[in-house]
Amino acid sequence: QACLTRELLDIDLSDMSNMKMPEGVKCTNEIKEQNSTLMVSHTVCTGTFAIEGDTRVEVLSPESMLMKSTSVMNFGGQKQSISSSAQYKWLSSDCGDVKPMDLQKPLE
């Protein structure tokens, strides 16, 4: 479970400096396509692990969105292809016991 606040959803994804990365990892994010219902981006991370991939986020309605991502990760000389997808659905303006994501903490 994840709590996505309006502040988190409103960040400028082309500026990866908003996110804290693990020590020794630097990332750049290029927006390839963006409009009111679609964003396609290409991300490259270098350092202690390298990853390069594309993410597509599509707003399906005011209450839902879909994310699909494909990337190749090089960790310790081993390459792995990664595909993921998620469908997000508006549940409530209150996250209850689930704490909002904190971009100032490194990804774990």
KOLDO-803799 format. One line per 10 residues: number of its first residue (from 1); their letters; for each residue x, y, z of C-alpha. Coordinates in pm, whole numbers, padded with zeros to 5 digits. Layout:
! residues N
NUM = a = X Y Z ~ ...
! end
This chain:
! residues 108
1 = qacltrelld = 00000 00000 00000 ~ 00111 00352 -00070 ~ -00038 00688 00015 ~ 00003 00935 -00271 ~ -00071 01291 -00162 ~ -00159 01581 -00394 ~ 00185 01732 -00320 ~ 00355 01412 -00437 ~ 00144 01390 -00753 ~ 00210 01757 -00835
11 = idlsdmsnmk = 00593 01737 -00843 ~ 00779 01810 -01166 ~ 00894 01464 -01273 ~ 01148 01608 -01515 ~ 01344 01728 -01209 ~ 01475 01414 -01040 ~ 01649 01630 -00777 ~ 01316 01620 -00591 ~ 01386 01258 -00501 ~ 01658 01135 -00267
21 = mpegvkctne = 01846 00841 -00416 ~ 02068 00587 -00241 ~ 02429 00693 -00187 ~ 02627 00689 -00511 ~ 02327 00686 -00747 ~ 02250 00972 -00988 ~ 01941 00979 -01209 ~ 01812 01190 -01494 ~ 01457 01184 -01625 ~ 01351 01308 -01969
31 = ikeqnstlmv = 00986 01367 -02047 ~ 00924 01228 -02397 ~ 00553 01310 -02418 ~ 00318 01492 -02184 ~ -00036 01623 -02194 ~ -00327 01643 -01951 ~ -00385 01264 -01946 ~ -00053 01108 -02049 ~ 00313 01125 -01955 ~ 00589 00915 -02111
41 = shtvctgtfa = 00937 00945 -01961 ~ 01284 00794 -02004 ~ 01501 00751 -01695 ~ 01873 00677 -01669 ~ 02042 00608 -01334 ~ 02418 00559 -01295 ~ 02638 00472 -01002 ~ 02632 00177 -00764 ~ 02354 00033 -00977 ~ 02263 00132 -01328
51 = iegdtrvevl = 01912 00132 -01467 ~ 01760 00266 -01786 ~ 01398 00250 -01884 ~ 01070 00400 -01991 ~ 00756 00475 -01792 ~ 00408 00553 -01921 ~ 00149 00705 -01686 ~ -00203 00745 -01821 ~ -00492 00912 -01640 ~ -00799 00699 -01711
61 = spesmlmkst = -01049 00910 -01517 ~ -01048 01159 -01226 ~ -01037 00855 -00995 ~ -00784 00625 -01163 ~ -00459 00606 -01352 ~ -00242 00335 -01505 ~ 00138 00308 -01493 ~ 00354 00076 -01707 ~ 00730 00061 -01687 ~ 01003 -00136 -01863
71 = svmnfggqkq = 01371 -00109 -01780 ~ 01705 -00285 -01782 ~ 01904 -00289 -01459 ~ 02275 -00365 -01429 ~ 02360 -00465 -01073 ~ 02699 -00622 -01004 ~ 02760 -00692 -01372 ~ 02432 -00882 -01410 ~ 02167 -00738 -01641 ~ 01801 -00791 -01568
81 = sisssaqykw = 01495 -00679 -01759 ~ 01217 -00546 -01540 ~ 00855 -00484 -01636 ~ 00596 -00353 -01397 ~ 00249 -00213 -01407 ~ 00011 -00069 -01154 ~ -00339 00065 -01159 ~ -00410 00341 -00910 ~ -00757 00406 -00779 ~ -00882 00696 -00567
91 = lssdcgdvkp = -01002 00558 -00235 ~ -01019 00849 00005 ~ -00863 01181 00095 ~ -00754 01019 00424 ~ -00479 00755 00411 ~ -00560 00625 00757 ~ -00261 00437 00904 ~ -00066 00438 00576 ~ 00197 00711 00585 ~ 00243 00927 00273
101 = mdlqkple = 00552 00861 00062 ~ 00840 01091 00158 ~ 01059 01204 -00134 ~ 01320 01334 00112 ~ 01398 00979 00230 ~ 01613 00752 00011 ~ 01431 00478 -00180 ~ 01466 00143 -00009
! end
